Amino acid sequence: MRKYLSEGLVMDYVSIGEKIRLVRNRLGLTQADLAKKLNVDPSTIAYYESGRRQISLEMLQKIANALGVELDYFLKEQEATATELPPVRKFIPLYDVNIRAGNGGFPDSLEPLRLLPVETVDADCAFVVHGRSMEPEINDGDIVLVRRVYPQDVLDGEIVVSMYENQFLVKRLYRDDGKIVLIADNDEYAPITVNPNERFEIIGKVVEVRHVPKRKRAKR
């Protein structure tokens, strides 16, 4: 079954299904794993991969997001082979936990939004940042890639993702007379001095910022 969209792009459901299977296997996911991410029955994934069921563009975009690939990868008229998969070093979970680079906020969910392809940076996870406190370095809606580290490996002035009183924060970390102080780049936001009697955890330090154009940012 084929449905032509434009020059070079076609909904070839058999080819698309095979590409879904290749990427899913590469990530070590079962059909049930992918189905859970998409909130569908595992049999639906089996039908998609076999090419026996048509896939809407909306659903295909969701599959692309869940697998960490671009939509065009599925639509290009080329044979599905393992060697043509997009080159990545690894895939890391991207969380939309409503991290407020301002006043902090509880996470919407601990389930990853999707898997994010990483080619060169040594990162373990990624987060969508909300708020203005780290402007202009990090803007509302940007994605930060984070590497898990020991607290003693964080240098003064480095940007970290931390959890303080169950709130996720993105700030620069400084140590002042044995105390930890979280400071924003935006002077409109006051420094936060961590109370040693309250829960505080450094999730990791930011190793890359991916600036996301406003038109591509998810509505909240």
Backbone hydrogen bonds, N-H to C=O, Kabsch-Sander energy under -0.5 kcal/mol:
donor,donor_aa,acceptor,acceptor_aa,energy
3,K,11,M,-0.8
5,L,9,L,-1.8
6,S,9,L,-1.5
9,L,6,S,-2.1
10,V,75,L,-2.4
11,M,3,K,-3.7
12,D,10,V,-1.4
13,Y,1,M,-1.7
13,Y,11,M,-0.9
16,I,12,D,-3.0
17,G,13,Y,-2.1
18,E,14,V,-1.9
19,K,15,S,-2.2
20,I,16,I,-2.5
21,R,17,G,-2.1
22,L,18,E,-2.3
23,V,19,K,-2.4
24,R,20,I,-2.6
25,N,21,R,-2.5
26,R,22,L,-2.0
27,L,23,V,-1.8
28,G,25,N,-1.0
29,L,24,R,-2.5
34,L,30,T,-2.1
35,A,31,Q,-2.4
36,K,32,A,-2.1
37,K,33,D,-1.6
38,L,34,L,-1.5
39,N,35,A,-1.0
40,V,35,A,-2.3
44,T,41,D,-1.8
45,I,41,D,-0.9
46,A,42,P,-1.9
47,Y,43,S,-2.2
48,Y,44,T,-2.4
49,E,45,I,-2.8
50,S,46,A,-1.5
51,G,47,Y,-0.8
51,G,48,Y,-1.0
52,R,47,Y,-1.7
53,R,47,Y,-0.8
60,L,56,S,-2.5
61,Q,57,L,-2.3
62,K,58,E,-1.6
63,I,59,M,-2.3
64,A,60,L,-2.5
65,N,61,Q,-2.4
66,A,62,K,-2.4
67,L,63,I,-2.0
68,G,64,A,-1.0
69,V,64,A,-2.2
73,Y,70,E,-1.1
74,F,70,E,-0.5
74,F,71,L,-1.5
75,L,71,L,-0.9
76,K,72,D,-1.9
77,E,8,G,-1.1
78,Q,76,K,-2.0
81,T,79,E,-0.7
84,E,81,T,-1.0
85,L,82,A,-1.1
89,R,118,V,-2.4
90,K,118,V,-1.9
92,I,116,L,-2.5
94,L,114,R,-2.9
95,Y,93,P,-0.6
95,Y,126,A,-2.7
97,V,95,Y,-0.8
99,I,128,V,-0.8
100,R,168,F,-1.2
101,A,99,I,-0.8
101,A,130,H,-3.9
102,G,100,R,-0.8
104,G,100,R,-0.6
113,L,94,L,-3.3
114,R,94,L,-1.0
115,L,65,N,-0.8
116,L,92,I,-3.6
118,V,90,K,-2.8
123,A,121,V,-1.5
124,D,146,V,-3.1
125,C,146,V,-1.7
126,A,93,P,-2.2
127,F,144,V,-2.1
128,V,95,Y,-2.1
129,V,142,D,-2.7
130,H,99,I,-3.0
133,S,101,A,-1.2
135,E,132,R,-1.6
137,E,134,M,-0.8
138,I,134,M,-2.3
141,G,129,V,-3.2
142,D,139,N,-2.2
143,I,210,R,-2.5
144,V,127,F,-2.6
145,L,208,E,-2.9
146,V,125,C,-3.2
147,R,205,K,-2.4
153,D,150,Y,-2.2
154,V,151,P,-1.6
155,L,153,D,-0.6
157,G,173,L,-3.1
158,E,155,L,-2.1
160,V,171,K,-3.1
161,V,204,G,-2.8
162,S,160,V,-0.6
162,S,169,L,-2.5
163,M,201,E,-3.0
164,Y,167,Q,-3.0
165,E,199,R,-2.0
167,Q,164,Y,-1.1
168,F,105,G,-1.5
169,L,162,S,-2.8
171,K,160,V,-1.8
171,K,169,L,-0.5
172,R,183,I,-2.7
173,L,158,E,-2.4
174,Y,181,V,-2.4
176,D,179,K,-3.0
179,K,176,D,-1.6
181,V,174,Y,-3.2
182,L,192,I,-3.2
183,I,172,R,-2.8
183,I,181,V,-0.6
185,D,133,S,-0.8
186,N,133,S,-3.2
187,D,185,D,-0.6
189,Y,186,N,-2.1
192,I,182,L,-2.8
193,T,191,P,-0.5
194,V,180,I,-2.9
194,V,192,I,-0.6
198,E,195,N,-2.2
201,E,163,M,-2.3
203,I,161,V,-2.2
203,I,201,E,-0.8
204,G,161,V,-1.5
205,K,147,R,-2.0
206,V,159,I,-2.7
207,V,145,L,-2.8
208,E,145,L,-1.2
210,R,143,I,-3.5
211,H,209,V,-0.7
216,K,213,P,-1.8
217,R,213,P,-0.5
217,R,214,K,-1.2
